[in-house]
Amino acid sequence: MVELDDPINQDFLNDDGLIKMKNTKSIDKVSIDGYDAVFVPGGLGPVVDMTDNPPVQKILASFYESGKVVSAVCHGPVSLGNVKLKDGSYLVKGKHVTGFSAAEEAGYAKEDVSFELEDLLKERGANYSAVDPWQPHIITDGRLVTGQNPASAQGVAERVINILESANVFEPSKA
């Protein structure tokens, strides 16, 4: 549920955020130049839109192979499952990752998904782990950062920022 009185939501709604959102470019028209990290949010949308999406897969592979940070939370790691690198291997193969667990799905939207994210990641060779449902769980494996569920979102963001800061990619605002 959206908290309309939340200051961040108010800034988005009262600034030009809503206009920008309604006028976003198609993903296949977006250049990754100038970006140091990518974040895939959760929700059931990625399950439908990103599991087998060639432009998304190309962007994620390009980010990872060019030394940039790739991150996802909740159902978002579904976008990683079919990403293949130049050598033909899956991006998640041998990587420690997490994402929305089968236990969480069983009590949430089992009838709305045609497969388990947890199973997909394991089938692609990922070292998948999860904690008790709805508890924060964040995994960092090099430049790949994943979070299990919505409670993990802030932790994923913090880890991405730490990676970028340690690489001296950007200097956070002092404001």
C-alpha positions in Angstrom: 0.0 0.0 0.0 1.3 3.4 -0.9 1.7 5.9 1.9 0.6 9.1 0.3 1.8 11.2 3.2 5.3 9.8 3.1 7.7 12.7 2.3 9.4 10.8 -0.5 6.1 10.0 -2.2 5.0 13.6 -1.8 8.2 14.8 -3.4 7.5 12.5 -6.3 3.9 13.4 -6.7 4.4 17.2 -6.3 7.5 17.5 -8.5 7.8 16.2 -12.1 8.2 12.6 -11.1 4.8 11.5 -12.2 5.2 13.3 -15.6 8.6 11.6 -16.1 7.2 8.2 -15.2 4.4 8.6 -17.8 6.9 9.6 -20.5 9.6 7.0 -20.0 11.5 5.7 -22.9 11.2 2.1 -24.1 13.9 0.0 -22.5 15.4 -0.8 -25.9 16.0 2.9 -26.5 17.8 3.5 -23.2 21.6 3.9 -23.3 23.5 2.4 -20.3 26.3 4.9 -20.8 26.6 7.1 -17.8 25.1 4.6 -15.4 27.1 2.7 -12.8 24.4 0.4 -11.4 21.1 -1.1 -12.3 18.3 -2.1 -9.9 15.4 -4.3 -10.7 12.5 -3.8 -8.3 10.1 -6.5 -7.1 6.5 -7.2 -7.6 4.8 -9.6 -9.9 5.5 -7.3 -12.9 9.0 -8.5 -13.4 7.8 -12.1 -13.4 5.6 -11.3 -16.4 7.7 -8.7 -18.2 11.4 -9.6 -17.5 11.8 -13.4 -17.3 12.3 -13.7 -21.1 12.9 -10.1 -22.2 15.9 -9.9 -24.6 16.5 -6.1 -24.2 16.5 -6.4 -20.4 18.8 -9.5 -20.6 21.1 -7.6 -22.9 21.3 -4.6 -20.6 21.9 -6.8 -17.5 24.6 -8.8 -19.2 26.2 -5.6 -20.5 26.2 -4.0 -17.1 27.7 -7.0 -15.4 30.3 -7.7 -18.1 31.4 -4.0 -18.1 32.2 -4.1 -14.4 29.0 -2.3 -13.3 26.7 -3.2 -10.4 23.6 -5.4 -11.0 21.0 -5.5 -8.2 17.5 -6.8 -7.7 15.0 -7.4 -4.9 12.0 -9.6 -4.1 10.7 -10.9 -7.5 13.2 -8.7 -9.4 15.9 -11.4 -9.5 13.6 -13.2 -12.0 15.2 -10.8 -14.5 18.6 -12.4 -13.8 17.5 -16.0 -14.4 17.9 -16.1 -18.2 20.7 -13.6 -18.6 23.6 -15.2 -20.5 27.1 -13.8 -20.6 29.3 -13.7 -23.7 30.8 -17.1 -22.8 27.3 -18.6 -22.8 27.1 -19.1 -19.1 24.2 -17.8 -17.0 25.0 -14.7 -15.0 23.8 -16.3 -11.8 25.8 -19.6 -12.3 27.9 -20.1 -9.2 26.8 -16.8 -7.7 25.3 -16.5 -4.2 21.9 -15.0 -4.7 18.5 -14.7 -3.1 15.0 -13.6 -4.2 11.4 -14.2 -3.2 11.3 -17.6 -1.7 9.0 -20.5 -2.4 7.8 -20.3 1.2 6.9 -16.6 0.8 5.2 -17.3 -2.6 3.1 -20.1 -1.0 1.5 -17.5 1.3 1.3 -14.7 -1.2 0.6 -15.2 -4.9 1.2 -18.9 -5.7 -1.7 -19.0 -8.1 -0.5 -15.9 -9.9 3.0 -17.2 -10.9 3.7 -20.1 -13.3 7.0 -21.0 -11.7 9.0 -20.5 -8.5 11.7 -17.9 -8.7 13.8 -19.9 -6.2 13.6 -22.9 -8.6 14.6 -20.9 -11.6 17.7 -19.5 -9.9 18.8 -22.9 -8.7 18.2 -24.4 -12.2 20.5 -21.8 -13.6 23.3 -22.9 -11.2 22.9 -20.1 -8.6 23.7 -20.8 -4.9 20.3 -19.7 -3.7 19.7 -19.0 0.0 16.7 -17.7 2.0 15.7 -16.9 5.5 12.4 -17.1 7.2 9.6 -15.5 5.2 9.4 -11.7 5.2 12.7 -11.2 7.1 15.4 -9.0 5.5 18.0 -11.0 3.6 20.6 -9.4 1.4 23.3 -11.3 -0.5 26.3 -9.6 -2.1 28.5 -11.6 -4.5 31.0 -9.2 -6.0 29.0 -6.7 -8.1 25.8 -8.7 -7.9 23.4 -7.7 -5.0 20.1 -9.4 -4.4 17.4 -9.1 -1.7 14.8 -11.7 -0.7 11.7 -9.6 -0.2 10.4 -6.1 0.4 12.0 -6.0 3.8 15.4 -6.3 2.0 15.0 -3.3 -0.3 16.8 -0.8 1.9 19.7 -3.2 2.5 20.1 -3.8 -1.2 20.3 -0.1 -1.8 22.8 0.4 1.0 25.0 -2.4 -0.4 24.9 -1.0 -3.9 25.9 2.4 -2.5 28.8 0.8 -0.5 30.1 -0.9 -3.7 29.9 2.3 -5.7 31.6 4.3 -2.9 34.4 1.8 -2.4 35.0 1.9 -6.2 35.1 5.7 -6.0 32.4 5.8 -8.7 30.6 8.7 -7.1 30.9 11.1 -4.2 27.6 11.2 -2.3 26.1 14.6 -1.7 27.1 16.3 1.5 23.7 18.0 1.7 
